[in-house]
């Protein structure tokens, strides 16, 4: 189950069908597959994730930040900072970073835990609940500033995150100047004063069946964003929490695809012009 604490048990649904021929071609680097197909298969996600490179740097608060980075064929290019779900920085998030690099972005998947990712909800909940908020804000802000300083980045930076990471995508954008912020069903309880520090526009993807991120929370967020004179577009889907995660029981293929298309269009409009 998915709650405000995060996303729980994974798939109790039939997996996406990938033919042996498609699988072999992808693993051999001879063909591409839809992102959802890659994310739904642990071996394919691992193969895609391996294309990203590990990185570390010292934060402004003298902490160690780490994660993986995937670069596009041509750069300088805009950067997108990805924030993982409560599971930690796993192969699925790294694979999304590689896909964003294929789309022309410098994709930086940051690790807010500094610990191996897990598939155990109890471990995930413990890692999330023990997160040092001050340290995490330092890591997120430092990552954004670090990205802007790299010669392979054109100076524009966006953020995107899912569930736990959706909330931290927003937190990051309040902590440092960001040109575009994407939230997938993250907790958006923020005051008007907190939101005043946002620089760029925000979009959010939310499910009408999501009881952990209820419509009342999102509506209040929209009102607060308006009061803070900030740009927000909310997209609603007839779906539940974690509808964009192909490994989860609440995955909705059509809504996930539409949300991803809207995310890419948003980054295109705000990071490439």
C-alpha positions in Angstrom: 0.0 0.0 0.0 1.1 3.6 -0.6 0.6 6.2 2.1 2.2 9.5 3.1 5.0 7.3 4.4 5.7 6.1 0.9 4.9 3.3 -1.5 4.6 -0.2 -0.1 4.5 -3.6 -1.6 5.1 -4.1 -5.3 3.4 -5.8 -8.1 0.5 -8.1 -7.8 -0.4 -7.7 -11.4 0.7 -9.4 -14.6 4.1 -8.0 -15.8 4.4 -6.1 -19.1 5.1 -8.6 -21.9 8.5 -8.3 -23.5 9.4 -10.8 -26.2 12.7 -12.8 -25.9 13.8 -11.2 -29.2 13.2 -7.7 -27.9 14.9 -8.5 -24.6 18.0 -9.9 -26.3 18.2 -6.9 -28.7 17.9 -4.4 -25.8 20.5 -6.2 -23.7 22.9 -6.3 -26.6 22.4 -2.6 -27.2 20.9 -3.1 -30.6 17.4 -1.8 -29.9 15.4 0.5 -27.7 12.3 -0.4 -25.6 9.6 1.8 -24.2 10.6 3.2 -20.8 7.7 1.4 -19.0 9.0 -2.0 -20.4 12.5 -1.3 -19.2 11.3 -0.2 -15.7 9.1 -3.2 -15.3 11.9 -5.7 -15.8 14.7 -5.9 -13.2 17.3 -7.2 -15.7 16.5 -4.6 -18.3 16.4 -1.8 -15.7 19.8 -2.9 -14.4 21.2 -3.0 -17.9 19.9 0.5 -18.6 21.1 1.8 -15.2 24.6 0.6 -15.9 24.9 3.3 -18.6 24.8 6.0 -15.9 28.1 7.0 -14.2 28.6 7.3 -10.5 29.6 10.8 -9.2 30.4 12.4 -5.8 31.1 16.0 -4.7 31.3 18.0 -1.5 28.2 20.0 -0.6 28.1 23.6 0.5 27.7 22.2 4.0 30.8 20.0 3.6 28.8 16.8 3.2 29.3 14.1 0.6 26.7 14.0 -2.1 26.6 11.1 -4.5 24.4 9.6 -7.2 24.7 8.8 -10.9 24.8 11.0 -14.0 23.8 10.3 -17.6 24.8 12.7 -20.3 23.3 13.2 -23.7 25.1 12.8 -27.0 25.4 16.6 -27.4 26.2 19.1 -24.7 26.1 21.6 -23.1 22.5 20.7 -22.3 19.9 21.4 -19.6 20.1 19.4 -16.5 17.4 17.5 -14.7 17.9 16.4 -11.1 15.9 13.2 -10.2 14.8 12.3 -6.7 14.1 8.7 -5.9 11.1 7.1 -4.2 11.3 5.9 -0.6 13.1 2.7 -1.8 16.3 4.7 -2.4 18.3 5.2 -5.6 17.5 2.0 -7.4 17.9 0.8 -11.0 14.5 2.0 -12.0 15.4 5.7 -11.2 18.8 5.3 -12.7 17.1 3.9 -15.9 14.8 7.0 -16.0 18.0 9.1 -15.8 19.4 7.3 -18.8 16.1 7.8 -20.7 16.2 11.6 -19.9 19.8 11.6 -21.3 18.5 10.0 -24.5 16.0 12.8 -24.6 18.8 15.4 -24.6 19.2 16.2 -20.9 22.1 15.9 -18.4 20.3 13.6 -15.9 21.5 13.7 -12.3 19.9 11.1 -10.0 20.8 12.0 -6.5 21.0 9.7 -3.5 19.4 11.2 -0.5 19.9 8.2 1.8 23.6 7.4 1.1 22.6 3.7 1.6 21.8 0.8 -0.8 18.3 0.8 -2.2 15.8 -1.7 -0.8 12.7 -3.6 -1.9 11.6 -4.1 1.7 8.9 -1.6 2.8 10.0 -1.8 6.4 13.6 -0.9 5.5 12.4 1.9 3.1 10.2 3.4 5.8 13.0 3.3 8.3 15.4 5.0 5.9 12.9 7.7 5.0 11.9 8.4 8.6 15.5 8.7 9.7 16.3 11.2 6.9 18.2 14.3 8.2 16.1 17.1 6.7 18.8 19.7 7.0 21.4 17.4 5.4 19.0 16.5 2.6 18.3 20.2 1.9 22.0 20.8 1.7 22.5 18.0 -0.7 19.6 19.0 -2.9 20.6 22.7 -3.1 24.2 21.9 -3.6 23.4 19.5 -6.4 21.5 22.2 -8.2 24.3 24.7 -7.9 26.8 22.0 -8.8 24.9 21.2 -11.9 24.8 24.8 -13.1 28.6 25.1 -12.7 29.4 22.1 -15.0 30.7 22.8 -18.5 28.3 20.2 -19.9 25.2 22.0 -18.5 23.8 25.0 -20.3 22.8 26.8 -17.1 19.2 25.6 -16.8 18.2 23.0 -14.2 14.9 21.2 -13.6 13.8 18.7 -10.9 11.6 15.7 -10.9 10.6 13.1 -8.2 8.1 10.5 -7.4 6.2 10.0 -4.1 8.9 10.7 -1.4 10.9 12.2 -4.3 8.0 14.3 -5.5 8.0 16.1 -2.2 11.7 16.5 -2.4 11.6 17.8 -6.0 9.5 20.6 -4.6 11.8 21.0 -1.5 14.8 21.3 -3.8 13.2 24.0 -5.9 12.4 26.0 -2.8 16.0 25.6 -1.6 17.8 26.7 -4.8 16.8 28.4 -8.0 15.3 25.9 -10.5 13.8 26.5 -13.9 11.2 23.8 -13.9 9.8 21.5 -11.2 7.9 18.2 -11.7 6.0 16.5 -8.8 4.6 13.0 -9.1 2.1 12.4 -6.3 4.3 14.0 -3.6 3.3 15.6 -0.4 2.7 19.3 -1.2 1.7 20.7 2.1 3.6 24.0 2.0 2.8 27.5 3.2 2.5 30.6 1.1 5.7 31.9 2.6 7.6 28.7 1.8 6.5 28.8 -1.8 7.6 32.4 -2.4 11.2 31.2 -2.9 10.2 29.2 -6.0 11.7 30.6 -9.2 10.3 28.6 -12.1 7.0 27.0 -12.9 5.7 23.8 -11.4 3.6 20.9 -12.7 2.1 18.1 -10.6 0.7 14.7 -11.5 -1.9 13.4 -9.1 -4.4 10.6 -9.0 -8.1 11.1 -8.1 -8.1 7.7 -6.2 -5.0 8.6 -4.1 -6.1 8.8 -0.5 -2.5 9.5 0.7 -2.2 12.7 -1.3 -5.9 13.8 -1.2 -7.5 16.3 -3.5 -8.0 18.7 -0.6 -4.2 18.8 -0.1 -3.6 19.5 -3.8 -6.3 22.2 -3.9 -4.8 24.0 -0.9 -1.4 23.8 -2.6 -2.8 25.4 -5.7 -4.4 28.2 -3.7 -1.1 28.8 -1.8 0.8 28.8 -5.1 -1.6 31.4 -6.5 -1.3 33.5 -3.3 2.5 33.3 -3.7 2.1 34.4 -7.3 3.8 31.2 -8.6 3.0 29.2 -11.8 1.4 25.8 -11.2 -0.3 23.3 -13.5 -2.0 20.3 -11.9 -2.8 17.2 -14.0 -5.4 14.8 -12.6 -5.6 11.2 -13.6 -8.3 8.6 -12.8 -5.7 6.6 -11.0 -4.2 5.8 -7.6 -1.0 6.7 -5.9 2.2 5.5 -7.7 0.3 5.1 -11.0 3.5 5.8 -12.9 5.5 2.9 -11.4 5.4 -0.1 -13.7 6.6 -2.4 -10.8 3.7 -1.5 -8.6 0.2 -2.9 -8.2 -1.4 0.5 -8.9 0.4 1.1 -12.2 -1.8 2.6 -15.0 0.0 2.4 -18.3 -2.1 5.0 -20.2 -1.9 7.6 -17.4 1.8 6.9 -16.9 2.5 7.4 -20.6 0.5 10.7 -20.7 2.2 12.0 -17.5 5.6 11.2 -19.0 4.7 13.0 -22.3 3.6 16.0 -20.3 6.7 16.0 -18.2 8.9 15.9 -21.3 6.9 18.7 -23.0 7.3 20.8 -19.8 11.0 20.3 -19.7 11.2 21.1 -23.4 9.3 24.4 -22.9 11.2 25.6 -19.9 14.7 24.2 -20.1 15.6 24.2 -23.8 14.5 27.7 -24.8 
